[in-house]
Amino acid sequence: MSVRRALTPVLLAVCSLAGGGCSTTQFAASSTVGIIGQAMPAIERYRDPDLAEEGIPASIATMEGLLQIRPDDAVLRSLIARAYGSYAFGFLEDHMEQALADDDDKTSDHFQKRASLAYTRCRELTLGTLSHWEEDDGGADGHIKKGLDAWTAYLKKFDNVEKQLPTLFWGAYCWGRYIGINRDDVNALADLPYVNALADRVFTLDPTYWGYAPHALRAGLIGTAPAQLGGKPEEAKKEFEVAINATGGKNLMYLVLEAQIVAVALQDRALYKKLLDTTLAAPMDLDVNLRLVNQLAKRRAERYLADIDHLFAPVEPPATQAPEAPAPPAAPAAAPTAKPAPAAKPAR
């Protein structure tokens, strides 16, 4: 059964109860949010990325509908933000990149716009939740307008790991991804220090969250930033390796991102090929809870590997050594000097 079909009865049930009284509606909506939260990890075990891509929009539509009933539900808002962020990165950006590889600018622009809209909605949801929690002085947007110091101070108000960390993480993730696919927009790039501050707050609260994702998030931000905005590919490499080693190399997307971001920036062709070859050779069930993301990683790895000669200088064959010149023949041994004949004795 597809995710779309599975969620249809849930959506219909919520709609049918919407006119049945406030308390009944709220109870039904609250229960549905709990069910969705518990069921969401199931999609991460899918073997078929196309089936997941078809189903996720239905779950987003369901949750957006629930949000009309429970607009201040932080858990629901975080689930929707996660769905938008995952869908945009896993599928919309993937189609965008494939279109670029095919020299199809029109299709690439289409998917870039769709991904940007998804990331924008994710940012709107997460920053809106922060403002609901701490609304003084204009909430999140008000502190952003006041400058980086005010924003950094505002973020320190959020210290509840269990309740607030998911919102902070998905806010940083989606905002950062938006900048990543809109690097020709100076206004987007100007937001990078604010995203870094948000990512730093996430890292401070729990660097192990969601499979060490804060390490990969930090790596992506400092690895893709221009040098004048703090780009540090060597440090990004260390962050990726922490995430890869801590998860036993089971999240193949970390390997692919390190190849795409770090190996290209450092022009390390050998590292690039090693990471992508490892990804392609890994079994599908390397981790059953990461089946979907690993299939998506393999799809990217295959495309990136095919592009290796456009990203790196070709490998030069080892220089052929000229044969050594033959040693000059040894000088012939000097002929022995003949002893002079004894002088003849004078005749008497």
C-alpha positions in Angstrom: 0.0 0.0 0.0 1.4 3.4 -0.9 1.8 6.2 1.6 -0.9 8.2 -0.3 -3.4 5.4 0.2 -2.4 4.7 3.7 -2.9 8.4 4.8 -6.2 8.9 2.9 -8.4 7.4 5.6 -6.6 9.5 8.2 -7.2 12.7 6.3 -10.9 11.8 5.7 -11.3 11.1 9.4 -9.9 14.5 10.4 -12.0 16.3 7.8 -15.2 14.5 8.9 -14.6 15.5 12.5 -13.8 19.1 11.8 -17.4 20.1 12.2 -18.1 17.8 15.1 -17.1 20.2 17.9 -13.9 21.8 19.0 -12.9 19.3 21.6 -13.6 16.3 19.4 -11.7 17.9 16.5 -8.7 18.8 18.6 -8.6 15.3 20.1 -8.7 13.7 16.7 -6.1 16.0 15.3 -3.8 15.5 18.3 -4.1 11.8 18.0 -3.4 11.9 14.3 -0.2 14.0 14.8 1.0 11.3 17.2 0.3 8.6 14.7 2.1 10.4 11.9 5.1 11.0 14.1 5.3 7.3 15.0 4.7 6.2 11.4 7.1 8.6 9.6 10.2 6.5 10.1 8.6 3.7 8.0 9.2 5.6 4.8 12.9 5.7 5.5 12.9 1.9 5.1 11.6 2.0 1.5 13.6 0.2 -1.1 11.9 2.1 -4.0 12.7 5.8 -4.1 10.0 6.4 -6.7 7.3 5.0 -4.4 8.6 7.3 -1.6 8.6 10.3 -4.0 5.0 9.6 -4.9 3.8 9.3 -1.3 5.5 12.1 0.5 3.5 15.0 -1.0 0.3 13.2 0.2 1.7 13.1 3.8 2.6 16.8 3.5 -0.9 17.7 2.3 -2.3 15.7 5.3 -0.1 17.5 7.8 -0.8 20.9 6.3 -4.5 20.2 6.7 -4.0 19.2 10.3 -2.1 22.5 10.9 -5.3 24.4 10.1 -6.7 22.8 13.2 -3.6 22.9 15.4 -1.6 25.9 14.1 0.6 26.2 17.2 1.4 22.5 17.5 5.2 22.5 17.6 5.6 18.8 17.0 3.3 19.0 13.9 5.2 22.0 12.6 8.5 20.2 13.0 7.2 17.1 11.2 6.0 19.2 8.3 9.3 21.0 8.2 11.2 17.7 8.1 9.0 16.4 5.3 9.6 19.5 3.2 13.3 19.5 3.8 13.7 15.7 3.1 11.5 15.9 0.0 13.3 18.9 -1.4 16.8 17.5 -0.9 16.1 13.8 -1.7 14.1 14.4 -4.8 13.7 17.9 -6.1 17.4 18.7 -5.8 18.2 15.4 -7.4 16.0 16.1 -10.4 17.5 19.6 -10.6 21.1 18.1 -10.7 20.1 15.5 -13.2 18.7 18.1 -15.5 21.9 20.1 -15.2 23.8 17.0 -16.2 21.6 16.6 -19.2 22.1 20.3 -20.2 18.3 20.9 -19.7 18.3 24.4 -18.1 14.5 24.7 -18.2 13.9 21.6 -16.2 16.7 22.4 -13.8 15.2 25.8 -13.2 11.8 24.2 -12.6 13.1 21.9 -9.9 15.3 24.6 -8.3 12.2 26.8 -7.9 10.2 23.9 -6.4 13.0 23.0 -4.0 13.4 26.7 -3.0 9.7 26.9 -2.2 9.9 23.8 -0.1 12.9 25.1 1.9 11.1 28.5 2.3 8.1 26.9 3.8 10.3 24.8 6.1 12.0 28.0 7.3 8.7 29.8 7.7 7.4 26.9 9.9 10.5 26.6 12.1 11.1 30.3 12.7 7.4 30.7 13.3 7.6 28.1 16.1 10.6 29.9 17.6 8.6 33.1 17.6 5.7 31.3 19.3 8.0 30.1 22.1 9.8 33.4 22.5 7.8 36.3 21.0 9.3 39.3 22.7 10.8 42.0 20.4 9.3 40.6 17.3 10.4 36.9 17.8 12.8 35.3 15.4 12.3 37.7 12.5 12.6 40.7 14.8 15.9 39.5 16.2 17.3 38.7 12.7 16.5 42.3 11.7 18.5 43.6 14.6 21.6 41.9 13.5 23.8 38.8 14.1 24.6 39.5 17.8 20.9 39.9 18.6 20.0 36.7 16.7 22.8 34.8 18.5 21.6 36.0 21.9 18.0 35.1 21.0 19.0 31.5 20.1 20.5 30.9 23.5 17.0 31.1 24.9 16.3 27.7 23.4 17.8 24.9 25.5 15.2 22.2 25.7 16.8 19.4 23.6 13.8 17.1 23.5 11.2 19.8 22.7 13.1 22.4 20.7 16.1 20.7 19.0 14.1 19.3 16.0 12.7 22.7 15.2 16.2 24.3 15.5 17.8 21.6 13.3 15.3 21.6 10.5 15.3 25.4 10.5 19.1 25.5 10.0 19.0 22.6 7.5 16.4 24.1 5.2 17.7 27.6 5.4 21.2 26.3 4.6 20.0 24.2 1.7 18.0 27.2 0.3 21.2 29.2 0.3 23.1 26.3 -1.3 20.9 26.2 -4.4 20.6 30.0 -4.7 24.2 31.0 -4.4 23.8 33.6 -7.2 21.4 35.5 -5.0 23.4 38.0 -2.9 20.5 38.3 -0.4 20.5 34.6 0.2 24.3 34.6 0.8 23.9 37.5 3.2 21.9 35.2 5.5 24.7 32.6 5.8 26.1 34.0 9.1 22.6 33.7 10.6 22.3 30.1 9.5 25.7 29.3 10.9 24.6 30.7 14.2 21.5 28.5 14.2 23.6 25.5 13.2 26.1 26.2 16.0 23.2 26.3 18.5 22.0 22.9 17.3 25.6 21.6 17.6 25.9 22.9 21.1 22.7 21.3 22.2 23.4 17.8 20.8 25.9 17.1 18.0 24.7 13.4 17.9 21.1 14.3 16.9 19.5 12.4 14.1 22.5 10.2 13.4 25.2 12.9 13.9 23.5 15.2 11.4 24.7 18.4 13.1 28.3 17.4 12.1 27.2 17.0 8.5 25.2 20.2 8.6 28.2 22.1 9.9 30.4 20.5 7.3 28.1 21.4 4.5 27.9 25.0 5.6 31.6 25.6 6.0 32.5 23.5 3.0 30.3 25.2 0.4 30.7 28.8 1.7 33.0 31.1 -0.3 36.4 31.7 1.3 35.5 35.3 2.1 32.4 34.0 4.0 34.3 31.4 6.1 34.7 28.5 3.7 37.0 25.9 5.2 37.0 22.6 3.2 39.7 21.0 5.4 37.6 21.6 8.5 34.5 20.4 6.6 36.4 17.1 5.9 37.0 16.6 9.6 33.3 17.1 10.4 32.1 14.7 7.7 34.6 12.1 8.9 33.3 12.4 12.5 29.7 11.7 11.2 30.8 8.9 9.0 32.9 7.1 11.6 30.3 7.6 14.4 27.6 6.0 12.3 29.9 3.2 11.1 29.7 4.4 7.5 26.1 3.2 7.2 24.7 6.6 6.1 26.0 6.6 2.5 24.8 10.2 1.9 27.5 11.4 4.2 30.1 9.9 1.9 28.5 11.3 -1.2 28.3 14.8 0.3 31.9 14.7 1.4 32.8 13.7 -2.2 30.7 16.5 -3.7 31.7 19.2 -1.3 35.1 18.5 0.2 36.9 16.4 -2.4 35.9 18.8 -5.2 37.0 21.8 -3.2 40.3 20.2 -2.3 40.7 18.8 -5.8 41.3 15.4 -4.3 40.4 13.1 -7.1 41.4 9.9 -5.3 39.2 10.8 -2.3 36.3 11.6 -4.6 36.5 8.3 -6.3 37.0 6.3 -3.2 34.0 7.7 -1.4 31.7 7.2 -4.5 33.0 3.7 -5.2 32.4 2.8 -1.6 28.8 4.1 -1.8 28.1 2.2 -5.0 29.5 -1.1 -3.6 27.6 -1.0 -0.4 24.6 -3.4 0.0 21.1 -2.0 0.0 20.4 -3.3 3.5 23.6 -1.9 5.0 21.1 -0.4 7.5 17.4 -1.2 7.1 16.5 2.1 8.7 18.5 4.0 6.1 17.4 2.1 3.0 15.7 5.1 1.3 18.5 7.7 1.9 21.1 5.1 0.8 19.3 4.4 -2.4 19.2 8.1 -3.1 22.9 8.3 -2.2 23.7 5.6 -4.7 21.8 7.5 -7.4 23.8 10.6 -6.8 27.1 8.7 -6.6 26.6 7.1 -10.0 25.9 10.5 -11.5 28.8 12.2 -9.7 31.3 9.5 -10.7 30.3 9.8 -14.3 31.3 13.5 -14.1 34.7 12.9 -12.5 36.7 14.0 -15.6 34.9 17.3 -15.7 35.6 18.1 -12.1 39.2 17.0 -11.9 42.3 17.1 -14.0 42.8 13.7 -15.7 45.2 11.3 -14.1 48.5 11.6 -15.8 50.3 8.3 -16.5 53.6 7.9 -14.6 56.4 9.4 -16.5 58.4 6.8 -18.5 62.0 6.8 -17.4 64.5 7.0 -20.1 66.8 3.9 -20.2 70.0 4.5 -18.5 72.9 5.2 -20.8 75.3 2.2 -21.0 78.3 2.7 -18.8 81.4 3.5 -20.8 83.6 0.5 -21.3 86.3 0.1 -18.7 89.6 1.4 -19.7 91.8 -1.4 -20.8 94.3 -2.5 -18.2 97.7 -0.9 -18.7 100.1 -3.2 -20.3 102.8 -4.4 -17.8 105.9 -2.4 -18.1 108.7 -4.6 -19.3 111.7 -4.7 -17.1 114.6 -3.2 -18.8 117.2 -5.7 -20.0 120.2 -5.8 -17.7 123.0 -3.7 -19.0 125.6 -5.7 -20.8 128.7 -6.1 -18.9 131.6 -4.3 -20.4 134.1 -6.5 -22.2 137.3 -6.8 -20.5 
